[in-house]
Amino acid sequence: MSAIYGFAQWPRDTFDPAAFDAMTEALRHYAHDGSGAWHHANIALGHHALDATRHADAEKFPFEDPESGLAVTADARLDNRADLCAELGLPPAPRTVLSNGTLIAWAYRKWGTDCPKHLIGDFAFALWDPAAQQFFAARDHMGIRPLFYAHQSGSHFVFASDILGVLAMPGVEGRRDRARLDLSSGWFPNDTGAETYFEDIRLIPPGHALTASAHGLDLRCYWAPVEQPELRLENEAAYADRVREVLTEAIRCRIDSTANVGCHISGGLDCTTAAVIANEFLMQEAKRIVGYSWSPAPRPEDYPLTDERRYVEAAAAMLGIKQGKDLHYTELTAATLEELQARDVATEPTTFLNHDLVIQRKVHHNGVRTLISGWGGDDGLSFNGAALFPEYLLTGQWGLLWREINAMAAVERVSPLYVFKERVLLYLTPNWIKHVRDLAKRDPLRRAHAWKKLRHYQPGLQYRFYPPFMRKRQLARLKSPGIAMRLVSWNASAAPHGLTYVYPFLDKRVVELSLALPKRLYFTRGYKRYIYRLAVQGIFPEGMQWTREKRDEAMQSLQQQLGRDMQNKKNGR
């Protein structure tokens, strides 16, 4: 992704080149394809470019609109350009050559601070409105592109795509939030996604926009995941077609790249679907997807494979890619884990970064600038129906519950009593009881993790993130601050490697569809993710579509061994 940054300083009325240079240098590792700057009086905007799409040549940021004087800097990929141009009343001829910055400026001129409601895509932008003497900044619906800021009335407003840019600004103190740094989860029950590890620096939360001036700051929500009116179609096949149609469009929008495109490949439903659909589009341009698996490379003695790697290789065969050329396994090492542990998470976040740090260091050699992740599917379109069985129990739908328990028992080849215990009782059990149970496990890492969870136990987290009702749980996962933490972590870590992550399952249209599908379609006939499995008929290698579980014993075994080795090293054994 590209990096944007800028500031306003009050009460001074002249440009501060030293402050601007400090921010520019702090974000220099984003400048793979040039940089741009704009300033007027006490206002400054900057941009470090990573050109990953075909529209990049038309993007020259910062951009000043000659008619209104609006100055815009943006890190944006707009997916509804045709519809947006039509709403703006633009003639067909110039639509394909207009930059995203121009469209954002014109959207602001037409709709003002409501303009983000009309945009679809991944974006973070900031613009200076000289008429109103204020900044307006916004972040996309699910927070794919980050935007940090600091504001002090009468003194300064500072923003940047990376927290390092804000910290470089003179006047930003960067006071560390010690209580948050001590948390095992990284967030408190009432967090909104705006919090950082610094008391005076914030993130614009997903689906939010702000206005900032010398007199104050106003942060407002323009979109959030909410339950949609239930979609009613004639049969299951029609639902499956709708799922596939919307997801395919979300994937198509994200592979508009002049460079090679990579994708995570696993035994899971989401990554493999994204890889196969993306590859179909790429083959029309005589290109193929480049695959990256979190699993270690199989050795000759590992065959025949019995873990997730058999599905990775089945997917690779379907895609026509070969190990070592277009398929790359991840060799996680103790050195990588030690490197991550040594990082300052306040400025170099490490959330879910173990395997992708290794992948990020490979992509440059493969000419990959866009990496598709299936992350977000488990929270939305391929949600596993968690808490649907407890909901049936608590709402008196006991006959339906009994039928579904028996169906799942038949599919999983277990007893109905076992299903009731695992899918109903455990979902109603307080988490602290589960942590106490884990203290008796033989695995020292699991015991240490359980003890850490108990020491920092927050009862509010379970009620907020794990309610015993399916739709509430799905919404809780989609709104979780953990999503923002992971996106920020991967974006910041990928920057030096010229890599942009894209998440088709977190597309606004995909998320809204997932919240409109009838709840029963997520878990029925004994299968979790039922409607999604139906939708990917013909996409998956034979045998993967209805597989009951995803196991990567090789990856887990290696990671556990590395963890034990590091713990023993720490203890001096």
BADREN-518829 format. One record per residue (C-alpha): x, y, z. Coordinates in Angstrom, 3 decimals, always signed. Example, Ala and Ser with C-alpha at 12.3 -4.5 7.8 and 13.67 -1.06 7.14 Angstrom:
BEGIN
<lokol <+12.300, -4.500, +7.800>>
<lokol <+13.670, -1.060, +7.140>>
END
This chain:
BEGIN
<lokol <+0.000, +0.000, +0.000>>
<lokol <+0.975, +3.642, -0.327>>
<lokol <+1.503, +5.954, +2.647>>
<lokol <-0.203, +9.288, +3.188>>
<lokol <+0.684, +11.872, +5.789>>
<lokol <+0.318, +15.531, +6.629>>
<lokol <-0.422, +18.134, +9.259>>
<lokol <-1.773, +21.514, +10.198>>
<lokol <+0.010, +23.671, +12.778>>
<lokol <-1.658, +26.476, +14.713>>
<lokol <-1.393, +29.379, +15.348>>
<lokol <+1.556, +29.674, +12.930>>
<lokol <+0.726, +30.632, +9.353>>
<lokol <+3.872, +29.424, +7.588>>
<lokol <+5.103, +26.026, +6.416>>
<lokol <+7.368, +24.032, +8.773>>
<lokol <+9.806, +22.182, +6.461>>
<lokol <+11.665, +20.460, +9.317>>
<lokol <+8.470, +18.834, +10.607>>
<lokol <+7.458, +17.738, +7.118>>
<lokol <+10.903, +16.299, +6.392>>
<lokol <+10.789, +14.333, +9.659>>
<lokol <+7.496, +12.696, +8.686>>
<lokol <+8.686, +12.072, +5.125>>
<lokol <+11.817, +10.251, +6.306>>
<lokol <+9.955, +8.226, +8.938>>
<lokol <+7.808, +6.737, +6.158>>
<lokol <+10.505, +6.519, +3.471>>
<lokol <+10.212, +2.697, +3.311>>
<lokol <+6.795, +3.125, +1.654>>
<lokol <+8.212, +5.134, -1.266>>
<lokol <+8.728, +2.360, -3.823>>
<lokol <+7.378, +4.389, -6.766>>
<lokol <+8.074, +7.993, -5.913>>
<lokol <+6.844, +10.647, -3.522>>
<lokol <+4.806, +13.808, -3.664>>
<lokol <+4.297, +16.875, -1.492>>
<lokol <+1.955, +19.850, -1.258>>
<lokol <+1.933, +22.714, +1.224>>
<lokol <+0.279, +26.054, +1.677>>
<lokol <+0.823, +28.310, +4.655>>
<lokol <+0.650, +26.060, +7.749>>
<lokol <-0.867, +23.045, +5.931>>
<lokol <+1.139, +20.170, +4.435>>
<lokol <+0.239, +16.920, +2.670>>
<lokol <+2.562, +14.103, +1.611>>
<lokol <+2.402, +10.817, -0.273>>
<lokol <+4.753, +7.850, -0.755>>
<lokol <+3.574, +5.707, -3.659>>
<lokol <+3.346, +1.984, -4.246>>
<lokol <+1.893, +1.519, -7.716>>
<lokol <+0.035, -1.801, -7.580>>
<lokol <-2.960, -1.158, -9.861>>
<lokol <-3.513, -0.160, -13.469>>
<lokol <-4.900, +3.216, -12.383>>
<lokol <-1.662, +4.029, -10.546>>
<lokol <-0.188, +5.910, -13.512>>
<lokol <-3.035, +8.413, -13.282>>
<lokol <-2.522, +8.928, -9.547>>
<lokol <-0.380, +11.919, -8.682>>
<lokol <-0.711, +12.760, -5.015>>
<lokol <-1.139, +15.094, -3.337>>
<lokol <-3.749, +16.380, -5.781>>
<lokol <-5.183, +19.914, -5.808>>
<lokol <-8.584, +20.432, -7.404>>
<lokol <-8.233, +23.610, -9.482>>
<lokol <-11.891, +24.621, -9.154>>
<lokol <-12.437, +24.219, -5.416>>
<lokol <-8.894, +24.418, -4.087>>
<lokol <-9.353, +21.112, -2.245>>
<lokol <-6.004, +19.389, -1.624>>
<lokol <-6.227, +15.591, -1.415>>
<lokol <-3.823, +12.822, -0.515>>
<lokol <-5.089, +9.241, -0.636>>
<lokol <-4.197, +5.582, -0.486>>
<lokol <-7.199, +4.271, -2.371>>
<lokol <-8.564, +1.643, -4.712>>
<lokol <-12.142, +2.505, -5.665>>
<lokol <-14.189, -0.472, -6.880>>
<lokol <-17.369, +1.376, -7.878>>
<lokol <-15.795, +3.890, -10.240>>
<lokol <-18.465, +3.473, -12.955>>
<lokol <-21.377, +3.907, -10.540>>
<lokol <-19.616, +6.778, -8.801>>
<lokol <-19.019, +8.585, -12.085>>
<lokol <-22.685, +8.133, -12.992>>
<lokol <-23.792, +9.553, -9.613>>
<lokol <-21.448, +12.491, -10.134>>
<lokol <-22.935, +13.091, -13.574>>
<lokol <-19.661, +12.663, -15.454>>
<lokol <-19.768, +11.958, -19.218>>
<lokol <-18.522, +8.488, -20.278>>
<lokol <-15.413, +9.660, -22.115>>
<lokol <-13.118, +10.706, -19.219>>
<lokol <-14.245, +8.070, -16.698>>
<lokol <-11.488, +5.558, -17.376>>
<lokol <-8.679, +8.104, -17.074>>
<lokol <-9.859, +9.980, -13.986>>
<lokol <-7.693, +9.398, -10.928>>
<lokol <-9.151, +8.192, -7.662>>
<lokol <-8.017, +11.460, -6.113>>
<lokol <-10.132, +13.413, -8.584>>
<lokol <-13.153, +11.231, -7.852>>
<lokol <-12.698, +11.658, -4.096>>
<lokol <-12.449, +15.440, -4.473>>
<lokol <-15.570, +15.585, -6.625>>
<lokol <-17.452, +13.258, -4.274>>
<lokol <-16.604, +15.619, -1.407>>
<lokol <-17.750, +18.608, -3.453>>
<lokol <-21.109, +16.907, -4.108>>
<lokol <-21.821, +15.178, -0.766>>
<lokol <-19.504, +16.891, +1.678>>
<lokol <-18.661, +14.827, +4.758>>
<lokol <-21.141, +12.148, +3.637>>
<lokol <-18.952, +11.270, +0.644>>
<lokol <-17.468, +8.043, +2.151>>
<lokol <-20.961, +6.533, +2.113>>
<lokol <-20.787, +6.597, -1.686>>
<lokol <-17.361, +4.951, -2.015>>
<lokol <-16.672, +1.207, -2.245>>
<lokol <-13.155, -0.152, -2.014>>
<lokol <-10.097, +0.019, +0.210>>
<lokol <-9.187, +3.591, +1.072>>
<lokol <-7.772, +6.056, +3.518>>
<lokol <-7.680, +9.687, +2.506>>
<lokol <-7.335, +13.176, +3.898>>
<lokol <-8.194, +16.464, +2.262>>
<lokol <-7.784, +20.082, +3.205>>
<lokol <-10.868, +22.227, +2.635>>
<lokol <-9.663, +25.856, +2.375>>
<lokol <-13.180, +27.274, +2.409>>
<lokol <-14.073, +25.552, +5.686>>
<lokol <-10.509, +25.803, +7.015>>
<lokol <-10.566, +22.178, +8.131>>
<lokol <-9.244, +18.733, +7.362>>
<lokol <-11.577, +15.909, +6.420>>
<lokol <-10.237, +12.345, +6.654>>
<lokol <-11.867, +8.943, +6.260>>
<lokol <-11.087, +5.254, +6.429>>
<lokol <-12.842, +2.501, +4.461>>
<lokol <-15.732, +0.428, +5.782>>
<lokol <-13.742, -2.465, +7.294>>
<lokol <-10.529, -0.545, +7.958>>
<lokol <-8.335, -2.243, +5.359>>
<lokol <-6.160, +0.873, +4.990>>
<lokol <-5.057, +2.384, +8.329>>
<lokol <-4.976, +6.053, +9.237>>
<lokol <-3.476, +7.287, +12.521>>
<lokol <-3.843, +10.790, +13.892>>
<lokol <-3.079, +13.103, +16.783>>
<lokol <-4.950, +16.316, +17.513>>
<lokol <-4.551, +19.117, +20.002>>
<lokol <-6.893, +22.093, +19.693>>
<lokol <-5.073, +25.297, +18.872>>
<lokol <-1.803, +23.439, +18.300>>
<lokol <-1.794, +20.700, +15.649>>
<lokol <-3.552, +17.984, +13.692>>
<lokol <-1.283, +15.220, +12.360>>
<lokol <-2.163, +12.117, +10.336>>
<lokol <-0.296, +9.236, +8.686>>
<lokol <-0.853, +5.731, +7.341>>
<lokol <+1.763, +4.421, +9.783>>
<lokol <+2.114, +5.376, +13.433>>
<lokol <+5.800, +6.101, +12.822>>
<lokol <+4.779, +9.118, +10.754>>
<lokol <+2.708, +10.622, +13.563>>
<lokol <+5.428, +9.975, +16.147>>
<lokol <+7.943, +11.833, +13.961>>
<lokol <+5.949, +15.054, +14.177>>
<lokol <+7.330, +17.614, +16.660>>
<lokol <+4.744, +18.301, +19.336>>
<lokol <+3.378, +14.742, +19.469>>
<lokol <+4.547, +13.410, +22.830>>
<lokol <+3.930, +9.723, +22.198>>
<lokol <+3.013, +8.850, +25.801>>
<lokol <+2.816, +5.049, +26.073>>
<lokol <-0.311, +3.374, +27.437>>
<lokol <+1.307, +1.016, +29.928>>
<lokol <-1.940, -0.694, +30.913>>
<lokol <-2.612, -1.640, +27.300>>
<lokol <+0.938, -2.869, +26.735>>
<lokol <+0.488, -5.270, +29.671>>
<lokol <-2.662, -6.834, +28.198>>
<lokol <-2.388, -10.293, +26.671>>
<lokol <-5.150, -9.589, +24.132>>
<lokol <-4.102, -6.020, +23.315>>
<lokol <-7.576, -4.579, +23.858>>
<lokol <-10.118, -3.827, +26.568>>
<lokol <-13.809, -4.875, +26.459>>
<lokol <-15.020, -1.405, +25.501>>
<lokol <-12.432, -0.715, +22.791>>
<lokol <-13.699, +0.670, +19.493>>
<lokol <-10.766, +0.023, +17.179>>
<lokol <-9.492, +3.585, +17.635>>
<lokol <-6.999, +2.733, +20.373>>
<lokol <-3.211, +2.461, +19.998>>
<lokol <-0.403, +1.831, +22.465>>
<lokol <+0.011, +5.606, +22.797>>
<lokol <-2.308, +7.808, +24.837>>
<lokol <-2.183, +10.760, +22.440>>
<lokol <-2.358, +8.881, +19.107>>
<lokol <-5.511, +7.302, +17.726>>
<lokol <-6.668, +5.290, +14.728>>
<lokol <-9.667, +6.365, +12.713>>
<lokol <-11.870, +3.306, +13.343>>
<lokol <-13.211, +1.306, +10.388>>
<lokol <-16.220, +2.995, +8.793>>
<lokol <-15.461, +6.360, +10.400>>
<lokol <-14.513, +9.832, +9.216>>
<lokol <-13.404, +12.975, +11.007>>
<lokol <-13.172, +16.702, +10.592>>
<lokol <-10.356, +18.560, +12.338>>
<lokol <-9.653, +22.269, +12.705>>
<lokol <-7.907, +24.609, +15.105>>
<lokol <-11.055, +24.613, +17.222>>
<lokol <-11.704, +20.902, +17.653>>
<lokol <-12.192, +17.443, +16.168>>
<lokol <-15.383, +15.601, +15.294>>
<lokol <-15.253, +11.827, +14.732>>
<lokol <-18.358, +10.149, +13.308>>
<lokol <-19.395, +6.712, +12.074>>
<lokol <-20.705, +6.548, +8.512>>
<lokol <-21.049, +2.735, +8.284>>
<lokol <-20.877, -0.312, +10.543>>
<lokol <-21.735, -4.006, +10.149>>
<lokol <-25.367, -4.441, +11.143>>
<lokol <-27.861, -7.218, +10.588>>
<lokol <-29.442, -6.798, +7.173>>
<lokol <-33.022, -7.595, +6.138>>
<lokol <-33.086, -11.318, +5.482>>
<lokol <-32.439, -12.194, +1.850>>
<lokol <-35.260, -14.347, +0.472>>
<lokol <-34.554, -16.425, -2.627>>
<lokol <-36.374, -19.386, -4.121>>
<lokol <-34.004, -22.190, -3.105>>
<lokol <-30.541, -23.092, -1.812>>
<lokol <-29.065, -23.074, -5.316>>
<lokol <-30.135, -19.448, -5.759>>
<lokol <-28.445, -18.491, -2.479>>
<lokol <-25.287, -20.321, -3.553>>
<lokol <-25.289, -18.479, -6.893>>
<lokol <-25.623, -15.117, -5.151>>
<lokol <-22.733, -15.914, -2.808>>
<lokol <-20.481, -16.905, -5.692>>
<lokol <-21.466, -13.887, -7.804>>
<lokol <-20.743, -11.292, -5.102>>
<lokol <-17.502, -12.939, -4.004>>
<lokol <-16.239, -13.276, -7.584>>
<lokol <-16.754, -9.550, -8.179>>
<lokol <-14.907, -8.711, -4.938>>
<lokol <-11.943, -10.837, -6.047>>
<lokol <-11.940, -9.391, -9.573>>
<lokol <-11.688, -5.852, -8.219>>
<lokol <-8.605, -6.733, -6.187>>
<lokol <-6.397, -8.260, -8.886>>
<lokol <-6.272, -5.227, -11.163>>
<lokol <-2.484, -5.327, -10.975>>
<lokol <+0.292, -4.834, -13.483>>
<lokol <+2.591, -7.000, -11.345>>
<lokol <+2.237, -10.631, -10.265>>
<lokol <-0.522, -11.555, -7.825>>
<lokol <-0.034, -13.932, -4.913>>
<lokol <-2.489, -15.706, -2.645>>
<lokol <-2.418, -17.679, +0.569>>
<lokol <-3.171, -21.331, -0.160>>
<lokol <-4.275, -23.745, +2.543>>
<lokol <-6.666, -26.575, +3.150>>
<lokol <-9.274, -23.998, +4.118>>
<lokol <-12.286, -22.966, +2.104>>
<lokol <-11.581, -19.249, +1.848>>
<lokol <-7.977, -19.107, +0.611>>
<lokol <-8.471, -21.847, -1.955>>
<lokol <-11.644, -20.251, -3.319>>
<lokol <-9.913, -16.883, -3.696>>
<lokol <-6.901, -18.478, -5.386>>
<lokol <-8.949, -20.445, -7.934>>
<lokol <-11.250, -17.541, -8.852>>
<lokol <-8.348, -15.082, -9.087>>
<lokol <-6.395, -17.520, -11.228>>
<lokol <-9.262, -17.755, -13.717>>
<lokol <-9.041, -14.004, -14.290>>
<lokol <-5.231, -13.997, -14.413>>
<lokol <-5.121, -16.764, -17.025>>
<lokol <-7.000, -14.430, -19.369>>
<lokol <-3.827, -12.306, -19.274>>
<lokol <-1.475, -15.297, -19.641>>
<lokol <-0.554, -15.089, -15.944>>
<lokol <-0.948, -17.457, -13.006>>
<lokol <-1.390, -16.960, -9.297>>
<lokol <+1.661, -17.374, -7.046>>
<lokol <+0.756, -19.468, -3.992>>
<lokol <+2.075, -19.205, -0.433>>
<lokol <+1.326, -21.788, +2.239>>
<lokol <+1.957, -21.391, +5.964>>
<lokol <+2.911, -25.075, +6.158>>
<lokol <+6.499, -26.327, +6.071>>
<lokol <+7.587, -27.952, +2.818>>
<lokol <+6.871, -31.704, +2.786>>
<lokol <+9.857, -34.071, +2.905>>
<lokol <+9.968, -37.270, +0.857>>
<lokol <+9.229, -39.307, +3.979>>
<lokol <+6.048, -37.276, +4.638>>
<lokol <+4.263, -38.862, +1.685>>
<lokol <+1.509, -39.852, +1.421>>
<lokol <+0.445, -36.599, +3.058>>
<lokol <-2.265, -36.815, +5.724>>
<lokol <-2.425, -33.183, +6.891>>
<lokol <-3.403, -29.886, +5.289>>
<lokol <-0.582, -30.093, +2.764>>
<lokol <-2.438, -32.760, +0.775>>
<lokol <-5.110, -30.133, +0.116>>
<lokol <-2.457, -27.500, -0.662>>
<lokol <-0.975, -29.803, -3.300>>
<lokol <-4.410, -30.687, -4.671>>
<lokol <-5.183, -26.974, -5.023>>
<lokol <-1.774, -26.346, -6.624>>
<lokol <-2.420, -29.095, -9.169>>
<lokol <-5.782, -27.555, -10.004>>
<lokol <-4.124, -24.135, -10.387>>
<lokol <-1.303, -25.495, -12.509>>
<lokol <+1.436, -24.213, -10.181>>
<lokol <+4.489, -26.108, -8.953>>
<lokol <+6.473, -26.060, -5.731>>
<lokol <+9.575, -23.907, -5.912>>
<lokol <+8.297, -21.906, -8.873>>
<lokol <+4.768, -20.669, -8.206>>
<lokol <+4.043, -22.539, -4.937>>
<lokol <+6.060, -21.626, -1.869>>
<lokol <+5.940, -23.231, +1.563>>
<lokol <+6.910, -21.333, +4.724>>
<lokol <+9.940, -22.427, +6.718>>
<lokol <+9.294, -20.833, +10.104>>
<lokol <+12.429, -20.654, +12.264>>
<lokol <+13.271, -19.809, +15.857>>
<lokol <+15.161, -16.767, +14.543>>
<lokol <+11.929, -15.377, +13.044>>
<lokol <+10.026, -15.883, +16.302>>
<lokol <+12.845, -14.314, +18.324>>
<lokol <+12.901, -11.359, +15.934>>
<lokol <+9.182, -10.820, +16.431>>
<lokol <+9.453, -11.130, +20.209>>
<lokol <+12.181, -8.482, +20.220>>
<lokol <+10.047, -5.950, +18.351>>
<lokol <+8.444, -2.968, +20.025>>
<lokol <+4.787, -3.829, +19.413>>
<lokol <+3.776, -0.215, +19.995>>
<lokol <+5.486, +0.840, +16.765>>
<lokol <+6.032, -2.503, +14.985>>
<lokol <+2.880, -4.587, +15.598>>
<lokol <+3.251, -8.354, +15.312>>
<lokol <-0.353, -9.635, +15.369>>
<lokol <-0.586, -12.963, +13.448>>
<lokol <+2.698, -12.155, +11.732>>
<lokol <+4.728, -15.336, +12.384>>
<lokol <+4.315, -16.938, +8.960>>
<lokol <+3.579, -13.884, +6.869>>
<lokol <+6.831, -12.210, +7.853>>
<lokol <+8.594, -15.088, +6.077>>
<lokol <+6.235, -14.774, +3.095>>
<lokol <+6.755, -11.012, +2.829>>
<lokol <+10.477, -11.560, +2.394>>
<lokol <+9.853, -13.890, -0.548>>
<lokol <+7.420, -11.860, -2.608>>
<lokol <+9.977, -9.451, -4.054>>
<lokol <+11.826, -12.337, -5.714>>
<lokol <+8.528, -13.527, -7.244>>
<lokol <+7.543, -10.105, -8.618>>
<lokol <+4.416, -10.081, -6.420>>
<lokol <+2.959, -6.750, -5.317>>
<lokol <-0.575, -7.857, -4.412>>
<lokol <-1.259, -10.715, -1.990>>
<lokol <-4.804, -12.054, -1.607>>
<lokol <-5.760, -13.243, +1.852>>
<lokol <-8.822, -15.313, +2.702>>
<lokol <-8.845, -13.754, +6.133>>
<lokol <-12.233, -12.403, +7.170>>
<lokol <-14.174, -15.255, +5.588>>
<lokol <-14.518, -17.068, +8.908>>
<lokol <-16.164, -13.950, +10.336>>
<lokol <-18.549, -13.314, +7.461>>
<lokol <-19.440, -15.242, +4.330>>
<lokol <-18.027, -18.595, +5.449>>
<lokol <-18.934, -18.172, +9.118>>
<lokol <-19.237, -21.560, +10.795>>
<lokol <-22.603, -20.918, +12.436>>
<lokol <-21.079, -20.811, +15.917>>
<lokol <-23.690, -20.294, +18.658>>
<lokol <-26.560, -21.357, +16.390>>
<lokol <-27.170, -24.500, +18.482>>
<lokol <-27.215, -22.578, +21.818>>
<lokol <-29.597, -20.115, +20.157>>
<lokol <-31.944, -22.954, +19.240>>
<lokol <-31.829, -24.117, +22.867>>
<lokol <-32.389, -20.682, +24.411>>
<lokol <-35.199, -19.750, +22.013>>
<lokol <-37.146, -22.993, +22.448>>
<lokol <-36.432, -24.452, +18.986>>
<lokol <-35.722, -27.832, +20.552>>
<lokol <-36.996, -30.007, +17.723>>
<lokol <-34.751, -28.221, +15.224>>
<lokol <-31.853, -28.460, +17.659>>
<lokol <-32.340, -32.211, +18.032>>
<lokol <-32.458, -32.744, +14.263>>
<lokol <-29.294, -30.710, +13.680>>
<lokol <-27.426, -32.424, +16.527>>
<lokol <-28.212, -35.819, +15.039>>
<lokol <-27.224, -34.664, +11.545>>
<lokol <-23.898, -33.369, +12.801>>
<lokol <-23.289, -36.537, +14.808>>
<lokol <-23.784, -38.583, +11.631>>
<lokol <-21.415, -36.392, +9.593>>
<lokol <-18.745, -36.231, +12.301>>
<lokol <-19.201, -39.903, +13.268>>
<lokol <-19.620, -39.116, +16.952>>
<lokol <-22.459, -39.457, +19.435>>
<lokol <-25.260, -36.878, +19.710>>
<lokol <-24.270, -36.428, +23.373>>
<lokol <-20.765, -35.422, +22.312>>
<lokol <-22.179, -32.859, +19.864>>
<lokol <-24.458, -31.453, +22.579>>
<lokol <-21.504, -31.054, +24.924>>
<lokol <-19.178, -29.474, +22.338>>
<lokol <-21.656, -27.329, +20.409>>
<lokol <-24.060, -26.297, +23.160>>
<lokol <-22.665, -26.647, +26.676>>
<lokol <-19.170, -25.387, +25.896>>
<lokol <-20.613, -22.326, +24.178>>
<lokol <-22.488, -21.494, +27.385>>
<lokol <-19.478, -22.098, +29.670>>
<lokol <-17.590, -19.053, +31.027>>
<lokol <-14.121, -18.756, +29.519>>
<lokol <-12.380, -18.717, +32.895>>
<lokol <-13.508, -22.310, +33.452>>
<lokol <-11.936, -23.298, +30.126>>
<lokol <-8.680, -21.583, +31.100>>
<lokol <-8.589, -23.407, +34.446>>
<lokol <-9.107, -26.683, +32.570>>
<lokol <-6.166, -25.856, +30.291>>
<lokol <-3.883, -25.494, +33.332>>
<lokol <-4.044, -29.291, +33.635>>
<lokol <-2.880, -29.871, +30.045>>
<lokol <+0.488, -31.515, +29.428>>
<lokol <+1.608, -28.962, +26.849>>
<lokol <+3.645, -26.290, +28.746>>
<lokol <+2.873, -23.634, +26.142>>
<lokol <-0.856, -24.205, +26.536>>
<lokol <-0.548, -24.050, +30.330>>
<lokol <+1.446, -20.810, +30.122>>
<lokol <-1.124, -19.322, +27.745>>
<lokol <-3.985, -20.319, +30.077>>
<lokol <-2.266, -18.755, +33.071>>
<lokol <-1.676, -15.529, +31.161>>
<lokol <-5.338, -15.451, +30.130>>
<lokol <-6.461, -15.953, +33.732>>
<lokol <-4.190, -13.194, +35.045>>
<lokol <-5.687, -10.730, +32.560>>
<lokol <-9.202, -12.174, +32.522>>
<lokol <-11.884, -9.651, +31.575>>
<lokol <-15.460, -10.948, +31.958>>
<lokol <-16.759, -8.294, +29.581>>
<lokol <-14.781, -9.732, +26.694>>
<lokol <-16.734, -12.994, +26.646>>
<lokol <-20.147, -11.315, +26.638>>
<lokol <-19.073, -8.870, +23.934>>
<lokol <-17.219, -11.238, +21.608>>
<lokol <-18.852, -14.612, +22.331>>
<lokol <-22.609, -14.112, +22.843>>
<lokol <-24.737, -17.310, +22.658>>
<lokol <-26.659, -16.134, +19.573>>
<lokol <-25.386, -16.708, +16.051>>
<lokol <-25.931, -13.325, +14.406>>
<lokol <-24.750, -11.434, +17.469>>
<lokol <-21.606, -13.544, +17.514>>
<lokol <-21.004, -12.980, +13.807>>
<lokol <-21.420, -9.227, +14.252>>
<lokol <-19.149, -9.262, +17.312>>
<lokol <-16.410, -10.928, +15.292>>
<lokol <-16.775, -8.486, +12.403>>
<lokol <-16.536, -5.546, +14.824>>
<lokol <-13.693, -7.002, +16.879>>
<lokol <-10.705, -4.682, +17.475>>
<lokol <-8.617, -7.734, +16.630>>
<lokol <-9.447, -7.162, +12.965>>
<lokol <-7.973, -3.656, +13.083>>
<lokol <-4.881, -4.927, +14.916>>
<lokol <-4.180, -7.618, +12.335>>
<lokol <-4.698, -5.289, +9.369>>
<lokol <-2.355, -2.678, +10.853>>
<lokol <+0.257, -5.331, +11.644>>
<lokol <+0.346, -6.854, +8.171>>
<lokol <+0.239, -3.476, +6.392>>
<lokol <+3.140, -2.028, +8.386>>
<lokol <+5.272, -5.152, +8.039>>
<lokol <+4.626, -5.464, +4.281>>
<lokol <+5.603, -1.865, +3.473>>
<lokol <+9.385, -2.372, +3.103>>
<lokol <+8.710, -5.230, +0.678>>
<lokol <+6.459, -3.246, -1.660>>
<lokol <+3.496, -5.505, -0.900>>
<lokol <-0.207, -4.709, -0.620>>
<lokol <-2.598, -7.158, +1.051>>
<lokol <-6.169, -7.419, -0.234>>
<lokol <-9.080, -9.082, +1.549>>
<lokol <-12.034, -9.919, -0.721>>
<lokol <-13.990, -11.435, +2.187>>
<lokol <-13.910, -8.041, +3.931>>
<lokol <-15.407, -6.260, +0.920>>
<lokol <-18.391, -4.184, +2.076>>
<lokol <-20.699, -5.940, -0.396>>
<lokol <-19.560, -9.375, +0.765>>
<lokol <-19.961, -8.451, +4.441>>
<lokol <-23.474, -7.092, +3.907>>
<lokol <-24.476, -10.225, +2.000>>
<lokol <-23.156, -12.411, +4.820>>
<lokol <-25.371, -10.500, +7.264>>
<lokol <-28.427, -10.938, +5.044>>
<lokol <-28.214, -14.703, +4.473>>
<lokol <-30.686, -16.766, +6.531>>
<lokol <-28.956, -17.980, +9.696>>
<lokol <-29.921, -21.615, +9.179>>
<lokol <-27.838, -21.766, +5.976>>
<lokol <-24.622, -21.332, +7.933>>
<lokol <-25.001, -24.649, +9.756>>
<lokol <-27.409, -27.283, +8.554>>
<lokol <-27.502, -30.952, +7.537>>
<lokol <-24.532, -31.560, +9.790>>
<lokol <-22.172, -29.164, +7.994>>
<lokol <-20.692, -25.901, +9.193>>
<lokol <-20.408, -23.237, +6.465>>
<lokol <-23.097, -25.105, +4.555>>
<lokol <-24.171, -22.448, +2.032>>
<lokol <-20.588, -21.465, +1.310>>
<lokol <-19.644, -25.081, +0.616>>
<lokol <-22.577, -25.246, -1.761>>
<lokol <-21.484, -22.032, -3.485>>
<lokol <-17.986, -23.291, -4.275>>
<lokol <-19.187, -26.405, -6.088>>
<lokol <-16.812, -26.943, -9.003>>
<lokol <-14.170, -24.568, -7.635>>
<lokol <-12.607, -26.902, -5.127>>
<lokol <-10.498, -29.949, -5.866>>
<lokol <-12.613, -33.061, -5.417>>
<lokol <-12.882, -34.052, -1.760>>
<lokol <-12.124, -30.623, -0.289>>
<lokol <-15.556, -29.048, -0.537>>
<lokol <-17.177, -31.195, +2.143>>
<lokol <-14.134, -32.044, +4.245>>
<lokol <-15.109, -31.913, +7.902>>
<lokol <-12.027, -30.287, +9.319>>
<lokol <-8.893, -28.358, +8.485>>
<lokol <-5.805, -29.733, +10.208>>
<lokol <-2.255, -28.587, +9.720>>
<lokol <-0.432, -30.867, +12.069>>
<lokol <+2.940, -30.193, +10.421>>
<lokol <+2.678, -26.422, +10.910>>
<lokol <+1.353, -26.726, +14.458>>
<lokol <+3.967, -29.320, +15.418>>
<lokol <+6.812, -27.154, +14.115>>
<lokol <+5.482, -24.043, +15.835>>
<lokol <+5.025, -25.865, +19.148>>
<lokol <+8.529, -27.313, +18.940>>
<lokol <+10.023, -23.908, +18.204>>
<lokol <+8.063, -22.451, +21.125>>
<lokol <+9.347, -25.132, +23.486>>
<lokol <+12.921, -24.645, +22.266>>
<lokol <+12.687, -20.909, +22.859>>
<lokol <+11.193, -21.427, +26.323>>
<lokol <+13.963, -23.863, +27.225>>
<lokol <+16.553, -21.402, +25.941>>
<lokol <+14.997, -18.667, +28.042>>
<lokol <+15.073, -20.917, +31.111>>
<lokol <+18.732, -21.781, +30.458>>
<lokol <+18.125, -25.468, +29.760>>
END
